[in-house]
Amino acid sequence: MSHTVGIRQAQKQKTRRALLDAALELLEEQSLSSLGLREVTRAVGIAPTAFYRHFHSTADLGVALVEEALGSLHPMVRTTVALADHERIPHAVQLLAEHVRAHPTHIRFICRERHGGVQPVREAIRAQLSRFAVELRDELGKDPALADWPEDDLLMLGQLYVDQLLITASLFLEALETAEGDGAEPRADEWERATQAATRQLRLIHLGSRHWLD
């Protein structure tokens, strides 16, 4: 009996994964607000009614994609902020570059739907970004150089870093578009240009923060 239940659960997870992957692929060409449930189920090869065993709606599927795209980054962000001053920015840029390279469709989805027409997805993205800002505030507050900062200012700094990391992700996405064909390597000069721009922009925020209370 337990063996049968295990097989069914594995099959359910496999179908859920297939729905997420199919949606991501379709969303390369359109927004979530225009994505039809039947399009997704047709791509997976299941009946439209089977969709509801996994998600309540395409908006619910979109929220799951947000969790998948951003949820795993929280521990990595906290670890990065805990590094020594001179290590933070290079590590953050490298981490984000690797994430964009490994999950470009997820990042494109986040960048597009952050201001898209599906409210639950917009709210899910906003909640994730707000959580990043709060986590950065808490970690930055441990920095002796920021010990005298009011909590509101620390949160503002965290939000600045979050906004800049989204800009950085967009820079790397643009660099990826120089690749010739799916899975191809981006042009080295474009990737290096994106890396340098991201590093300089984050460094500007960092240096400015050191004189905020002057």
Secondary structure, DSSP 8 states (H G I E B T S, - for coil): -HHHHHHHHHHHHHHHHHHHHHHHHHTTSS-GGG--HHHHHHHHT--GGGGGGT-SSHHHHHHHHHHHHHTTHHHHHHHHHTS-HHHHHHHHHHHHHHHHHH-HHHHHHHHHHTTSS-HHHHHHHHHHHHHHHHHHHHHHTTSGGGTT--HHHHHHHHHHHHHHHHHHHHHHHHHHTTSSSTT----HHHHHHHHHHHHHHHHHHHHHHTTTT-
